[in-house]
Each structure stands twice: as structure tokens, then as C-alpha cells.
Amino acid sequence: MFEVKELVSGYGQSEVLHGVSMQAAKGEIVTLLGRNGMGKTTLFKTLMGILPARKGEVRVDGAELSKLESFERVARGIAYVPQGRMVFPTLTVEENIRTGFRRGMTRVPEEIYTLFPVLFDMRKRRAGNLSGGQQQQLAIARALVTEPKVLLLDEPTEGIQPSIIKDIARSLKEIRKLKGLTIVVSEQVLSFALEIADRLLVIDRGRIVHETPGSSADPQTIGRYLSV
């Protein structure tokens, strides 16, 4: 179980998150929807310890992580794919994946290339020469080799063509099925969120303002929060 309780965070004197609470079960995909500037990336950075939490708790399987450094949270089971993917452009695909290896790992797990066959075909190619969609798949693959319990994805569809977005949706559902991970995805694209989500949350001005099961989500209701 992944639990966030009354999380408060921000930048300098500015408070961006105002007591955010959420939870996600093992094997559940939760999408966090919201317009730009509503707190999605701030939340993810706080969950990873990149930004300090001013108040609140972050728990994985009951263990409280909010005082830990980012690398310690990775060791406790949280993996993060940031907005913009952040791959190493001069390293090959395989070398990028290896940067996520846990101690003792010597080869890329076969399941990674099963999930993302394009990465196998391009494993010797420099990451900077991949398309945006291929780089996104690479960033997810690199996160998976850390063997996480919780996978955080910040706007994975940004700047990606529709056909690759469908591939990413299929991959996330397959990862959930294969690994039983908790997956939390921040998004602005409602159609993608509806396709993958077991549960949808909407964040607005640093607060969770709407929550619904994916199976009964009303696009019109959610869309009102996403319109400018």
C-alpha cells in the first residue's frame, strides 16, 4: 500500500500543496489529473524527496519515508520517471538501463525487452537519437530495473505521438499485470487517463478536489477541472 497523508510542500515562502492525501493499493493504477501549475510535479518531487515535505507522511507498506533522502526512497521501493524523461543522451539504450541496476545485477532482465521490444532493437543506439516516445519507454525501463513497489510517472504522454501513447498505455497495464506494482501517473490527457486508470484523482491549486473509480468516471465532470 502506498499512502500519502496531509502532505504540505512548496518553494521558498510559497506553499503549493495544501494537505494532499491519497492512497494506492498494490497492483492499482491511479491517475492524477490537473492543469499546468496545479501541483502535480510538486507532489511527485515531494514524494521522491527532491522537495522537502513541510508536513505530512509518505508511506510504502507502512514504512514512513518523508524524512528520507531520494536515494533512500528508491531503496525502499519508489521509482520516479520525471517529466521530460531525463535520459542520458550520449549513453546507449542499454547503458541507460544499467544506470538503474541494483547491486549485484549484471544484465538487463529479459522482461524489460519483452515489455519494450523497441529497446532491444535499439539497445546499442545512443539515447539522444531516439524519438520522444522511445525515450519515454527507456525512462520507464530504467525505473523498472530498480525493482520498485511504487512507480511514479510524471506526464508520460507529453510531446508523444498518439500511436506511441497507446503503446505506453498497453505497457503500463502489462507492467501492473506482470509485476503487481502500484503505479501513479500524473496527466493532462483525459483519454489516456481513462484508458489506464483504476481510479482517477483531480488536483486543483494544490488540493485533491475529485476522486472517482476509473470504471465510472464522468469525462464531462473531470473535463471541467481541466479546462482553462
C-alpha positions, 0 to 999 in steps of 0.5 A: 500500500502506498499512502500519502497523508496531509502532505504540505510542500512548496518553494521558498515562502510559497506553499503549493500543496495544501494537505494532499492525501491519497492512497494506492493499493498494490497492483492499482493504477491511479491517475492524477489529473490537473492543469499546468501549475496545479501541483502535480510535479510538486507532489511527485518531487515531494514524494521522491524527496527532491522537495522537502515535505513541510508536513505530512507522511509518505508511506510504502507498506507502512514504512514512513519515508518523508524524512528520507533522502531520494536515494533512500526512497528508491531503496525502499521501493519508489521509482520516479520517471520525471517529466521530460524523461531525463535520459542520458543522451550520449549513453546507449539504450542499454547503458541507460538501463544499467544506470538503474541496476541494483547491486549485484545485477549484471544484465538487463532482465529479459522482461524489460525487452519483452515489455519494450521490444523497441529497446532491444532493437535499439539497445546499442543506439545512443539515447539522444537519437531516439524519438520522444516516445522511445525515450519515454519507454527507456525512462520507464525501463530504467525505473523498472530495473530498480525493482520498485513497489511504487512507480511514479510517472510524471506526464508520460504522454507529453510531446508523444505521438498518439500511436506511441501513447497507446503503446505506453498505455498497453505497457503500463497495464502489462507492467501492473499485470506482470509485476503487481506494482502500484503505479501513479501517473500524473496527466493532462490527457483525459483519454489516456487517463481513462484508458489506464486508470483504476481510479482517477484523482483531480488536483486543483491549486494544490488540493485533491478536489475529485476522486472517482473509480476509473470504471465510472468516471464522468469525462464531462465532470473531470473535463471541467477541472481541466479546462482553462 
